Amino acid sequence: MSFQAYLDNIQAKTGKGPSDFRRLADEKGFMSGGKLRTDIKAGQVTAWLKEEYELGHGHAMAIVALLKGTKKEGDA
């Protein structure tokens, strides 16, 4: 599955897109300078996404990659 397909599936399930998750992560204090803070562990973010949005581990990790900036919309 491509990275974009993960994002599309997440949006279909939650009604939220990448910009929404960036904003929500920023509101939770996970972001700094537009990227995930270096002291925030992936496990913290995945726990939040699993609990609040019922995402599976792979989909939650896709959001982590998006927040870190290692992947972006449109990536294969």
Secondary structure, DSSP 8 states (H G I E B T S, - for coil): --HHHHHHHHHHHHS--HHHHHHHHHHTT-EETTEE-TTS-HHHHHHHHHHHH---HHHHHHHHHHHHTSS-TT--
